[in-house]
Amino acid sequence: VISLVVLISGSGSNLRALLEACSSPEFPARVVAVGADNEADGLAHAEEYGIPYFLVDPRAFHSREEWGRELLAQITQWTPDLVVSAGFMRILPADVVARLTPRLINTHPALLPRYPGAHAVRDALADGATVTGATVHIIDEGVDTGPIIRQHAVDIDPADTEHTLHERIKTVERDMLVATVRDIATGQINLEELSA
Ligand code: GAR
């Protein structure tokens, strides 16, 4: 059974899917802590499941480096086997990534390398794409550039808004994230190999 620290910024529906999965005794992972960069709504899921959480708000620090040091200290005190960025909307400082990769994964609402960044769903719509999707990947020094672990396509409906499309992507994303964590825990996915 592997231990997870999950990082969030928003509603935390991906976190909730992980918490639900981990509440089954057969599931080979446990969430040991949740981290956020703001008073995210998703922290309520951590509370509901009785999982400790920490808040490291960059606005409380003089520099990005100081923020990164505190974030890393908070994460590593839990000695997680895997860190999951699940809607964490800030780019992790390079030294944080260097310390945690390749046992540091992210879920992104597009078929990378298409539409990286913070507005992937909006960007796909603005681009007139007919298909987009979700990607789970290892975080490396770049922005949404790390080795891809899993992807799933989602058709875009002409009537889609950013909200409807994102919600449909998120249903796919949650299943994919849970499956990826399971496969990492069982050794079916080898992060060291993927990042070599
Ligand atoms: C997810 O769609 C995730 O891929 C996206 O934020 C959403 C979080 O939803 N992340 C990014 O766009 C990162 N660039 P949630 O808070 O309900 O899990």
Boltz pocket constraint, residues with backbone or C-beta under 6 A from the ligand:
constraints:
  - pocket:
      binder: B
      contacts: [[A, 8], [A, 9], [A, 10], [A, 11], [A, 12], [A, 13], [A, 14], [A, 15], [A, 42], [A, 86], [A, 87], [A, 88], [A, 89], [A, 107], [A, 108], [A, 109], [A, 117], [A, 118], [A, 119], [A, 120], [A, 166], [A, 170], [A, 173]]
      max_distance: 6.0
